[in-house]
Amino acid sequence: MTAETLVGTWRLLSFEIRSANGQMVYPLGQDAVGYLVYTADGYMFLAMMRADRPHFASDDPGKATPAEKLAASDSYMTYCGTYHYQDNTVIHHVELSLFPNWKGTHFERIVEFDDNRLILKTAPQLVFGAWQTGYLIWTRA
């Protein structure tokens, strides 16, 4: 596989977290939706959300309640920046993010292709006392 294989727009099929004990969690629901874009000149953009996000009571975003803002933030994930590909790993260099702590960080994802699907996998991470691996499964849009 080459970096050129990544270039294009990808539609989310599944975002799941798998624990070492076999448990599976869907942080944005089993029907999460999203897009991932890789450009030929080295930029990337990711946006994912729960499919069932509730609308705010008002069409004016400035009138959103604290509870509405919290629900919107908890049901949406986005970041963008640059990327590079090396040795079956893509590294996202985060420049902008809904979650401010991600700005300036780097996300390494193991890249696999299976039946024309792009699978991005995190290294195992200790989260809430359990080793977990994230799987993002995409298809060409």
N, C-alpha and C positions, 0 to 999 in steps of 0.2 A: 504494500500500500504506500501511496505517496501523499504529500500534503494536498495535491490537486484533487485527490479523491474526496476531501472534506468540503471543497468549495461548493457553495450553493446554499439553498434554503431547505431546512429539514423541519418536518412536523412531528411533534411529540406523540408517541404511542403509549409510553408508560414511564412514570417516575416512581421508583420504589426503593425502599431501604430494606436490605436483608441483614438480619442478625446472624451471628455465628451459630446460634441455636436453631436456626431455621425459620424464625418468625419474620413476617414481611409486613411492612407498613407503607402506606401510600400517603405521603405528607400533604399532597394537594388533592387527594381523592383518587379513586380508581379510574375516573374519567377526566383527569387533568388534561388541559390543552396547552399548547405552546409552540413556539418556533425558535429555531436556532439557525443563525446565518453566519457563514464563513465567506469572506470575500477573498478574491485572488491577491489583493494587496495587503493581506495580513490583519484585517479587522474582523471582529466577531460581535454578535449580539444574541442574547438569550432572553426570552420572556416566557414565563409559564404561570398558569393560574388554575384555581379550582374552576370547573365548568359551571358550578352552581353559585357563583358569587352574587350576593344580594345587591340590589340597587340601593342607592341612598334615597332618603325620603324626598330630598330636594335635588333639582337639576343643577343647582349652584354648588360647586365643590366647596366654596367658602362657608357654606352653611352646614357642612357635615358635622355630625355629633362625634364626640370622642369615641363612642362605641362603634360608629360606622367607620371611622378612620382606622381603628384597631382591626376590625374585621377585614377591611380592604388590604391592609398591610399583611395580615396573617395569611391571606389567600392568594398572594401574588409574589412572584420572585422574578427579578430582572437584574441583569448587569451587562456591561459591554466593555470593550477595550480592544486590545490586540491579542494575537495568538501566534504560537509557532508549534510546528509538529516535528517530532524527532523520536525515532525508535519506538513506534507504536504508542506514543504518548503525545497528547495535545496539551499545551499549557496555555491557559487563559490568563492574561495579564489585565486585571480588573482596573478600569479607569473611572467608571461610573457604576453606581449600584443603588438599588432601593434600600438595602441594608448598608448603612454608612461604614461599618467596620470592615467591609470587604474591599473598599477603595484602597488601591495600592498593594493588594495581595495577589497571589498567583494560585490558580487551581490546576492541579495536574489530573488528567483523566486518561486512563488506559483506553485505547481505541481498539474496537473489534468490529469487523463487518460480518454479518450473518444474513444470508438470503436478502441482499440489497437493503439491509437495515444497519444503521449506525448505532453501536452500543458504546456509550461512555460510562466507564466504571471508575469509582473512586478507590483509592487504597483503603484498606480497613481502618476505621477510626473508632476510638473509644468515646462513645456518647452515652450519657446516663448510665455508666457502669457496664456497658455491653459493647463488644466489638461489632461494628456495622459497616456495610459496604453499600454505597449508593449506585443505582443503575438507572441510566437515562437511555431510553430506547427510542430511536427516531427513524422516520422514513422520509424519502425525498418528497418535498411538497409539490 
